[in-house]
Amino acid sequence: MTPDDSINVLNQPLAICGTDPVTGFFRDGHCNTCAQDQGSHTVCAVMTAEFLAYSKYVGNDLSTPRPEFGFAGLKPGDAWCLCAARFLQAADEGCAPRVHLAATHLRALDIVPLEVLRDHAIDPSED
C-alpha cells in the first residue's frame, strides 16, 4: 500500500494527529490514506463523551477496549483519525467532535465539505 501525498485540507503538509493512542490507517499517528483505506480515516477528531456514546449507539464502538487487537478504547480528549463518513453523519446529528484542520487529510474533502470541517475546527486561526 502506498500512501497518498500527506497534504491537509489547508493544502499544507499534514500535521500529526495523535500518538497516544497511535492513530491513522497506517498507525503512524497521521491521518494518511490510500486507495485501500475503504473507510477514509482522514478526519483528525478529538473525542468527546457525547461523540463516543453516539458512535457506540450507531454501531461503531470506539470506547470499549479490544485487547485482542491491541486497542485500549478511546476516551474523551483522545485524538483519532476518524472515518470521514462517520464524522459527517455525526455532524448531521449535531454531535460531531472538534477537528484539527492541520491534521485532517485533503481526501476528507471527498466526503465532508470544508465548511463543515471549519464549523468544527478546534483552532479557527487555521483557516
N, C-alpha and C positions, 0 to 999 in steps of 0.2 A: 504494500500500500504506500502510495506516495502522497504526502500531504499537499493540499492546495497552498498557494502563497499565503504567508502569515500576515494578512492585512486586516485591519479592523474596519468598523463601519464608518470611521472618520477618515479612511484612506491613509492611515498611518501604520507603522509596524504594530503588530498585535502585542499587547501587554499581557503579562501573566495574569491568570485568573485566580488560581489557588493551589497551594501545595499541602495544606493540612485541613482536610484530606486532599490527596493528589487528585486532580480532576482532569478532564479532557478525554476525547475519544482515543487519543494516543497515550493517555496517562502521563502527560508531560507538563501538566499544570496550565497549559494553554488551551483555548477553545479552537484548536486547529481541526480541520476537517478534510475529507477526501470523498471520492465517489462511493466508497464502501460505507460511509457513515450514513446509513439509512435514516437515522433519527435527526440528523443535522444538529448535533450537540454543539451549538455555536453561540449561544447567549450566555454571557458571564453574569450569573444572577447570585444575589446574596439572599440566602434562605431566611424566611420568616416562619414563625409558628403557624400563621394563617395559611401561607402557601403550602407548607409541608402537610397540613391537615387536608387541604383541598386536593393536593396531589394524591394523597393516600385514598381519599374518597373516590377519585376518578380512576383508580386502579394502577397508579404508578407510585408505589410506596418507596419514598426516598429516606424515610426516617428510621425504619426498622433495620437493625444490624443483620447482615448476612455474612457470618464468618466464613462460610464455605466459599465465598467469593472474595474474601479479604476486605469486605465492606463493613465499616463500623456504623453506618447510618448517619444521615446528616442531621444537624441541629441548627436552630436559628443562629445566624451570623456566619455560617459556613458559606464560602463562595463555591459555586458549582457551574460547570458548563452544561447548561440546561438545553433540552430539546427545544428547538425554535417553535415548533407547533404547540408544544405543551405550554410554553411561555405565552404565546398568542391566545390560546384557549383561556388561560388564567387571566390575562389582561381583559378579555371579553367578559369574564365573570367578575371582574373588579377585585381580584386578589393576587395580581401578579407581584412578584418580588421586585426589588430595585435591581438595576443592572449597571455594570461598569462598561460604558461605551468603548473605552480604550482597549478592553479585553474581550469585546464581542466581535466575532469574526464577520467579515464582509458578507459571507454566504448566508448569514442570518437574514439579510435583506431579501433573499429569495422567498422568504416566508413571512417575515414580520416587517411592516412598514417602518421606516426610520422615525417617523413622528411618534409611533407607539413606543419605540425604544427610548426616544428622548423624553417622553412623558414619564418614564420610569427610571430615568438616569439618576444615579447617586450623586454625580458631580455635574451640575448644569454647565460649569465652565468648560466641560469637554466639547461643547457644541462647536 
